[in-house]
Amino acid sequence: MKTKIGGQAVLEGVMMRGATSMALCVRDENGTIRTDTQRLSTKKPWYKKIPIVRGVANLITSLVSGMKTTMKSAEVAIEEDVQASDKGVDGFMTVAIILGVGLAVFLFTVLPTLLTNLLLNLCGWQEIQWIRSLSEGILKVAILIVYMWSISFMGEINRVFMYHGAEHKTIACYEAELPLTVENVRKCSRFHDRCGTSFLVFVVLLSIVVSVAIDAICYAVGFDLISVWYVRLPIKLATIPLLAGLSYEMIMLLANTEFILFRPLKWAGKQFQRITTREPDDDMIEVAICAFNKVLEMDADQSVEEEHFPGPIALHEFKKQLTPLLNYNNMERCDLDWILSAVLGVERSNLKDDLMIPFGWQVRAENYVKRCANGEPLQQVLGNTDFYGKVFCVTKDTLIPRFETELVCEQAIKLTTKESKVLDLCCGTGCIGITINLFTQAKVVCADVSAQALKVAKFNAKKNKANVSFVKSDMFQNVKGKFDVVVCNPPYIATDVIETLDDKVKNYEPKLALDGGKDGLDFYRILAHNIKDHLTDKGVLVLEIGYDQGEAVKQLFQPIFKEVEVKKDYSQNDRIVICK
C-alpha cells in the first residue's frame, strides 16, 4: 500500500506532510514530544499540472518550508540561538536559503567546471569533448559523496540523519501494512524511493547527460564551447532549473514503477541514502510515528484542530511560573538569574523583565531550576564555572574549583617563570595547571588518577588553548622526571567528616577527590615521602590544605624543606602551604 505522505528530518524531530495537513514532532530536553500541526490548502496551484515546471516550483517551496520547519524545531530543541522577531527570523531564513543555494551551485556546478578545465589543460586534452563532459560528471558525484560523508560526522547532523532513518522506516512500515509500533518500524528499511537524497543523485546524473547533449549540439553547429569555460559555466547554471524539473519527474516516476530498466537508478539513489540515513534509536522512532499518526488523523478528519508549540513569554511572567519550583533551602535566589543568563546567553545585567524567552529556552531553564532545587550544584547544572578569569568545564567526575583554589594558583604563578617545569598533581579539571601555563607559558604536566577527570582536563586545555601534557597517575606512580614547581590540591577531608558535609558536596562531587583518609593527611604523607625524587634543588612545592590542617602539614614538610610557610584564605583560615 503506497502513501503520499512524505517527511523531513529536522533538529531532534521529524516533519510529516500529507494531502491536507502537516505535522512537526520534536522531542524537547525533558524527553517530551512536542507537536505542531498545520492545515494545508486543498486547492492545487496552477503549476502542479505542468511537468518540469512543477519540479522547479516544488524545489523552491520545499527549500522555504524546510527552512521554516527547521527553524521551528530549533525553537524547541534549542540548537540555535533564535531570539528574534518574526521579521528577523524571516530575514535570517532568506539569507540562509540564498547562502545554501549559493554553496550548492558553487560545489556542484562552478567547482567541477573549474577543476575540469584545470585538469584537462594540464593533461593537454582540452579538445576532447567526451572526456570533458565525463570528467565534470565524475567530479560532481565525487564532491557530492565527499561533502555528505564529511558532514555526517558532525554530531547534530548525524542525529538528523538518524531521524531521517526513522522517517523512512515509519513510512515503510505503514506501506507494509504493519501496525505502527516501535518494534515493527525498527525492522523496516531505512531506504525509500521518494527520498530527497535520491533527488540530489538524479540531478547530478542528469547533469552529465544534459552536459553531453549541450556539448554535442554546440560542436555540431561549430561553436567551440568546450574551450571557453567562462561561456560554458553560465550555460550550465542556466540548466539548473531544467535539471531540477527533470529530477522531480524522475523521482515521481521511479516511486510508482518497478520496471526493470529503472532499477539501476533506484539502486543508485538508495546507495546514496546509506550516507544520509542512519539507524535511529527507539526514541527517534517514537517521534516519527507521532508525526505520521498525526497527519493520518488530520487527513481523515477535517474537524481536528491545529496544534502549535507554546510561544515565547516575557521574563517576568516566566519567573512567576518558576516560583512554585523553587526550593530556597537548596537553591540561592541569585542562582535563578545565573541560570537564565547562561541559558539565554545574555549578561545578568541585561535580564530585563520584558525580555522574550522562546519555548525551548523555557524548557531548558525550567529543567535547570529543578535540578538546582533538588540540590545539584549550579556549576554542574550549567556544566562550567569561572576560575581565574577563564571558563572551565566541570562534571560529576571532577571537584568544582573553589575561590580559595585561585589563591593557590596565584601563589604558584608568582613562583613560576617561562623556563619552569611544572607538575599539577591531582589536577581534576586541570584549572591550576592550565592557568599557570596560560599566564607564564611554562611547561606544565597535569596528572590525576581518574581517567574521567583527565578527559575533562584535556577538554579544558583545548578550550582555553593551553599547551599542557597529561599523564594518568596515582600520585607520583607514573610521573617521570623532576620539576621546578609542584602544585597539588589533594583530597584532604577526613573520611568520617565527609558525611557531615553539605549535601551538594557529598552527594554530587566525587568522593575520590574528597577523601583524604582517617585524618585527612594521607596524601600529604605520600607527597612528603616522594617529593625529593621529583623536585629540583631549588624547586618549590605549593599545596592547598584544609582550614584546620596548617600546623599538621607544616610539621610533615619541615624536616624536608628549609622554609615552610602557611598562608591564609579570604576567610583568614589556613589554606596554602609553600615549601621552598
TIDREN-732027 format. One record per residue (C-alpha): residue in three letters; x, y, z. Coordinates in steps of 0.05 Angstrom, whole numbers, m for minus. Example, Ala and Ser with C-alpha at 12.3 -4.5 7.8 and 13.67 -1.06 7.14 Angstrom:
<nodes>
   residu       px       py       pz
      ALA      246      m90      156
      SER      273      m21      143
</nodes>
This chain:
<nodes>
   residu       px       py       pz
      MET        0        0        0
      LYS       32       65      m24
      THR       23      130       13
      LYS       32      202       m9
      ILE       55      222       60
      GLY      127      246       58
      GLY      173      273      111
      GLN      234      312      131
      ALA      283      302      187
      VAL      297      364      230
      LEU      333      381      294
      GLU      311      328      345
      GLY      248      313      306
      VAL      210      295      243
      MET      161      332      199
      MET      108      292      161
      ARG       66      322      105
      GLY        2      292       78
      ALA      m52      313       29
      THR      m86      364       74
      SER      m42      371      135
      MET       29      375      162
      ALA       55      353      230
      LEU      121      370      263
      CYS      141      330      324
      VAL      203      348      365
      ARG      230      318      429
      ASP      249      372      479
      GLU      304      369      532
      ASN      258      336      583
      GLY      242      280      535
      THR      171      304      520
      ILE      148      300      447
      ARG      120      368      426
      THR       74      373      366
      ASP       59      430      318
      THR        7      418      263
      GLN      m19      458      205
      ARG      m77      452      155
      LEU      m55      455       82
      SER      m94      486       25
      THR     m133      434      m15
      LYS     m131      478      m76
      LYS      m76      456     m123
      PRO      m31      511     m152
      TRP      m32      521     m227
      TYR       39      495     m236
      LYS       22      426     m208
      LYS       m5      404     m275
      ILE       56      426     m316
      PRO      113      375     m320
      ILE      183      401     m303
      VAL      155      469     m281
      ARG      123      435     m221
      GLY      190      405     m203
      VAL      224      473     m202
      ALA      167      503     m162
      ASN      168      445     m113
      LEU      242      453     m103
      ILE      234      527      m84
      THR      174      515      m39
      SER      210      456       m6
      LEU      270      499        9
      VAL      227      552       41
      SER      182      505       81
      GLY      242      462      100
      MET      279      521      128
      LYS      217      545      166
      THR      207      476      195
      THR      280      470      216
      MET      277      539      249
      LYS      213      519      285
      SER      244      454      310
      ALA      305      494      334
      GLU      259      534      380
      VAL      242      470      417
      ALA      309      433      411
      ILE      345      500      424
      GLU      402      481      379
      GLU      404      551      350
      ASP      402      619      383
      VAL      338      643      351
      GLN      316      701      396
      ALA      287      748      344
      SER      223      777      318
      ASP      185      742      263
      LYS      213      794      215
      GLY      283      779      239
      VAL      274      704      232
      ASP      246      713      161
      GLY      306      754      143
      PHE      354      703      172
      MET      317      648      134
      THR      322      686       68
      VAL      397      696       77
      ALA      406      622       97
      ILE      369      598       35
      ILE      409      644      m10
      LEU      474      621       21
      GLY      453      548       17
      VAL      434      552      m56
      GLY      498      591      m70
      LEU      541      538      m37
      ALA      506      483      m76
      VAL      516      519     m142
      PHE      589      531     m126
      LEU      603      459     m104
      PHE      565      423     m159
      THR      570      470     m218
      VAL      625      522     m213
      LEU      677      479     m177
      PRO      672      418     m224
      THR      676      463     m285
      LEU      738      500     m259
      LEU      772      436     m236
      THR      758      401     m302
      ASN      785      460     m342
      LEU      849      459     m299
      LEU      859      384     m304
      LEU      848      380     m378
      ASN      895      438     m391
      LEU      949      402     m351
      CYS      937      338     m390
      GLY      930      371     m458
      TRP      861      341     m470
      GLN      823      407     m477
      GLU      794      389     m545
      ILE      766      320     m527
      GLN      692      333     m517
      TRP      670      268     m484
      ILE      728      269     m433
      ARG      709      339     m410
      SER      636      321     m400
      LEU      653      255     m366
      SER      705      288     m321
      GLU      655      341     m298
      GLY      604      288     m282
      ILE      653      245     m243
      LEU      676      306     m203
      LYS      604      325     m187
      VAL      589      255     m160
      ALA      654      254     m121
      ILE      643      323      m90
      LEU      571      304      m70
      ILE      594      239      m37
      VAL      653      271        0
      TYR      611      330       23
      MET      554      288       51
      TRP      601      237       81
      SER      642      292      115
      ILE      583      328      147
      SER      555      262      172
      PHE      609      262      226
      MET      583      326      256
      GLY      544      310      320
      GLU      479      345      304
      ILE      480      326      230
      ASN      490      253      249
      ARG      428      257      294
      VAL      388      290      238
      PHE      409      231      193
      MET      384      184      247
      TYR      317      219      248
      HIS      319      214      172
      GLY      324      139      180
      ALA      266      139      229
      GLU      223      178      179
      HIS      237      128      123
      LYS      226       67      168
      THR      159       94      192
      ILE      133      106      122
      ALA      159       37      101
      CYS      124        4      160
      TYR       58       37      141
      GLU       65       17       67
      ALA       79      m55       90
      GLU       11      m51      125
      LEU       41      m65      193
      PRO       17      m33      258
      LEU       59       30      272
      THR       96        6      334
      VAL      168       18      352
      GLU      183      m57      344
      ASN      153      m61      274
      VAL      184        4      250
      ARG      252      m17      275
      LYS      250      m78      228
      CYS      234      m38      165
      SER      282       m9      114
      ARG      312       60      122
      PHE      315       68       46
      HIS      258       97        6
      ASP      245      112      m68
      ARG      218      183      m57
      CYS      275      208      m15
      GLY      303      277      m27
      THR      373      246      m26
      SER      355      207      m89
      PHE      334      274     m119
      LEU      404      300     m110
      VAL      434      239     m143
      PHE      387      245     m202
      VAL      405      319     m210
      VAL      478      301     m215
      LEU      467      242     m262
      LEU      421      283     m307
      SER      471      340     m308
      ILE      520      292     m341
      VAL      470      274     m395
      VAL      450      347     m406
      SER      522      369     m407
      VAL      540      318     m461
      ALA      479      339     m502
      ILE      497      414     m497
      ASP      569      400     m517
      ALA      546      357     m576
      ILE      498      410     m601
      CYS      549      465     m596
      TYR      601      422     m631
      ALA      552      406     m687
      VAL      537      480     m701
      GLY      611      497     m700
      PHE      614      535     m633
      ASP      676      516     m593
      LEU      641      517     m526
      ILE      685      466     m492
      SER      747      510     m494
      VAL      712      572     m467
      TRP      697      556     m394
      TYR      671      626     m377
      VAL      617      616     m431
      ARG      606      544     m413
      LEU      594      559     m339
      PRO      535      608     m347
      ILE      501      558     m394
      LYS      510      504     m341
      LEU      480      549     m289
      ALA      420      564     m335
      THR      405      489     m339
      ILE      397      481     m264
      PRO      321      493     m265
      LEU      314      443     m322
      LEU      354      391     m283
      ALA      311      403     m220
      GLY      247      395     m260
      LEU      271      332     m295
      SER      296      301     m230
      TYR      229      313     m197
      GLU      193      278     m254
      MET      243      221     m250
      ILE      235      210     m175
      MET      159      211     m181
      LEU      163      160     m238
      LEU      211      113     m201
      ALA      168      115     m139
      ASN      109       86     m178
      THR      143       33     m221
      GLU      184      m30     m214
      PHE      204      m32     m288
      ILE      270      m70     m293
      LEU      305      m16     m334
      PHE      294       35     m279
      ARG      321       m9     m223
      PRO      394       15     m231
      LEU      371       86     m219
      LYS      332       65     m157
      TRP      393       27     m133
      ALA      438       89     m142
      GLY      391      132     m102
      LYS      386       81      m45
      GLN      461       72      m42
      PHE      470      146      m30
      GLN      418      142       25
      ARG      468       98       62
      ILE      505      163       77
      THR      445      208       92
      THR      406      159      136
      ARG      428      124      199
      GLU      394       72      242
      PRO      352      110      293
      ASP      342       95      366
      ASP      273       78      394
      ASP      261      149      419
      MET      271      176      349
      ILE      224      124      320
      GLU      171      146      371
      VAL      177      217      346
      ALA      169      196      273
      ILE      109      152      289
      CYS       77      210      327
      ALA       84      257      267
      PHE       58      205      218
      ASN       m3      186      261
      LYS      m20      260      270
      VAL      m21      270      194
      LEU      m64      208      185
      GLU     m113      234      237
      MET     m118      303      208
      ASP     m124      279      136
      ALA     m180      232      156
      ASP     m218      282      199
      GLN     m221      355      177
      SER     m251      375      245
      VAL     m186      361      282
      GLU     m158      427      304
      GLU      m87      451      294
      GLU      m36      447      350
      HIS       22      494      359
      PHE       85      498      401
      PRO       78      546      460
      GLY      102      615      442
      PRO      154      659      476
      ILE      136      694      541
      ALA      165      754      578
      LEU      218      742      630
      HIS      176      769      688
      GLU      119      720      670
      PHE      168      662      665
      LYS      196      677      734
      LYS      125      675      762
      GLN      116      606      731
      LEU      181      582      763
      THR      163      606      833
      PRO      129      540      854
      LEU      190      501      832
      LEU      240      539      873
      ASN      264      509      938
      TYR      304      562      971
      ASN      332      514     1023
      ASN      375      485      969
      MET      377      540      917
      GLU      403      610      923
      ARG      357      664      895
      CYS      413      691      852
      ASP      422      622      821
      LEU      358      633      780
      ASP      389      694      748
      TRP      453      656      734
      ILE      412      601      701
      LEU      373      649      658
      SER      436      686      639
      ALA      470      622      617
      VAL      411      593      580
      LEU      394      657      543
      GLY      466      676      531
      VAL      459      746      559
      GLU      493      783      616
      ARG      456      784      682
      SER      451      860      677
      ASN      411      851      612
      LEU      358      806      642
      LYS      302      856      632
      ASP      230      840      652
      ASP      205      847      581
      LEU      258      801      551
      MET      221      748      510
      ILE      241      676      522
      PRO      227      624      467
      PHE      195      559      487
      GLY      256      515      481
      TRP      295      561      527
      GLN      237      558      577
      VAL      243      482      578
      ARG      318      483      590
      ALA      315      537      643
      GLU      258      501      680
      ASN      299      436      677
      TYR      360      471      706
      VAL      319      503      762
      LYS      290      435      781
      ARG      360      405      785
      CYS      386      462      828
      ALA      324      460      873
      ASN      338      385      884
      GLY      407      402      910
      GLU      453      394      849
      PRO      508      447      848
      LEU      496      504      799
      GLN      564      493      767
      GLN      548      421      749
      VAL      479      441      723
      LEU      510      493      677
      GLY      569      448      661
      ASN      621      501      675
      THR      649      551      725
      ASP      694      612      725
      PHE      765      604      751
      TYR      818      658      749
      GLY      782      695      693
      LYS      774      633      650
      VAL      715      585      640
      PHE      726      512      657
      CYS      682      453      644
      VAL      660      413      706
      THR      625      346      711
      LYS      606      297      765
      ASP      675      266      756
      THR      712      329      779
      LEU      716      372      840
      ILE      685      441      829
      PRO      742      493      833
      ARG      734      539      892
      PHE      753      612      901
      GLU      804      591      952
      THR      840      549      900
      GLU      850      613      859
      LEU      896      636      915
      VAL      936      571      909
      CYS      941      583      835
      GLU      962      655      846
      GLN     1020      634      892
      ALA     1043      582      842
      ILE     1043      633      785
      LYS     1086      680      826
      LEU     1137      625      835
      THR     1137      603      762
      THR     1176      630      702
      LYS     1172      615      628
      GLU     1231      567      636
      SER     1199      529      694
      LYS     1177      457      690
      VAL     1112      450      730
      LEU     1073      390      755
      ASP      999      397      774
      LEU      986      335      816
      CYS      914      313      829
      CYS      895      361      773
      GLY      819      347      769
      THR      792      397      719
      GLY      863      419      704
      CYS      845      490      726
      ILE      911      502      764
      GLY      959      474      713
      ILE      923      504      653
      THR      920      573      686
      ILE      994      570      703
      ASN     1010      554      631
      LEU      966      609      604
      PHE      997      662      650
      THR     1070      640      648
      GLN     1079      597      585
      ALA     1115      547      629
      LYS     1118      474      611
      VAL     1063      441      651
      VAL     1045      368      664
      CYS      977      351      694
      ALA      969      285      730
      ASP      908      251      760
      VAL      888      180      779
      SER      818      189      748
      ALA      813      177      673
      GLN      747      214      672
      ALA      777      275      706
      LEU      835      275      656
      LYS      785      274      599
      VAL      753      337      627
      ALA      821      369      639
      LYS      842      355      567
      PHE      778      387      542
      ASN      791      448      585
      ALA      862      454      559
      LYS      837      451      487
      LYS      781      500      501
      ASN      827      551      534
      LYS      883      539      483
      ALA      934      517      535
      ASN      996      477      518
      VAL      993      424      573
      SER     1011      350      574
      PHE      974      297      615
      VAL      990      232      650
      LYS      946      183      686
      SER      980      171      753
      ASP      964      152      824
      MET     1003      208      856
      PHE     1076      201      831
      GLN     1068      129      806
      ASN     1074      145      731
      VAL     1106      214      737
      LYS     1175      218      706
      GLY     1230      270      718
      LYS     1239      329      765
      PHE     1201      395      767
      ASP     1216      466      788
      VAL     1145      476      815
      VAL     1099      421      841
      VAL     1029      445      858
      CYS      977      399      888
      ASN      905      404      914
      PRO      897      333      941
      PRO      837      302      976
      TYR      842      327     1047
      ILE      774      314     1081
      ALA      777      263     1138
      THR      737      201     1120
      ASP      687      207     1178
      VAL      676      281     1163
      ILE      652      270     1092
      GLU      581      251     1114
      THR      575      316     1152
      LEU      590      359     1090
      ASP      537      399     1053
      ASP      492      355     1010
      LYS      516      390      947
      VAL      587      367      962
      LYS      577      296      989
      ASN      522      276      940
      TYR      548      307      876
      GLU      623      314      879
      PRO      669      253      871
      LYS      689      220      937
      LEU      755      203      904
      ALA      772      278      903
      LEU      749      289      976
      ASP      772      230     1019
      GLY      840      244     1050
      GLY      839      184     1097
      LYS      826      177     1171
      ASP      856      245     1190
      GLY      854      277     1121
      LEU      930      276     1115
      ASP      944      212     1076
      PHE      962      247     1011
      TYR     1007      298     1045
      ARG     1046      239     1075
      ILE     1054      210     1004
      LEU     1078      277      980
      ALA     1128      284     1037
      HIS     1155      214     1024
      ASN     1165      224      949
      ILE     1175      298      936
      LYS     1251      297      937
      ASP     1253      250      878
      HIS     1210      297      836
      LEU     1233      367      855
      THR     1295      403      831
      ASP     1346      430      881
      LYS     1314      499      881
      GLY     1244      472      869
      VAL     1181      495      904
      LEU     1120      457      929
      VAL     1053      493      933
      LEU      995      457      969
      GLU      922      470      984
      ILE      902      447     1054
      GLY      841      442     1098
      TYR      823      502     1142
      ASP      850      466     1205
      GLN      910      429     1176
      GLY      962      484     1173
      GLU     1005      462     1232
      ALA     1000      388     1218
      VAL     1021      395     1145
      LYS     1076      444     1164
      GLN     1105      392     1212
      LEU     1105      339     1157
      PHE     1147      382     1110
      GLN     1194      420     1157
      PRO     1244      362     1160
      ILE     1249      363     1084
      PHE     1249      438     1066
      LYS     1288      497     1092
      GLU     1227      542     1090
      VAL     1154      522     1101
      GLU     1103      578     1101
      VAL     1028      574     1116
      LYS      983      626     1082
      LYS      910      642     1096
      ASP      849      648     1051
      TYR      796      703     1045
      SER      764      679     1110
      GLN      831      681     1147
      ASN      833      605     1150
      ASP      897      566     1137
      ARG      893      547     1063
      ILE      961      546     1028
      VAL     1028      515     1046
      ILE     1090      537     1007
      CYS     1153      495     1016
      LYS     1220      521      989
</nodes>
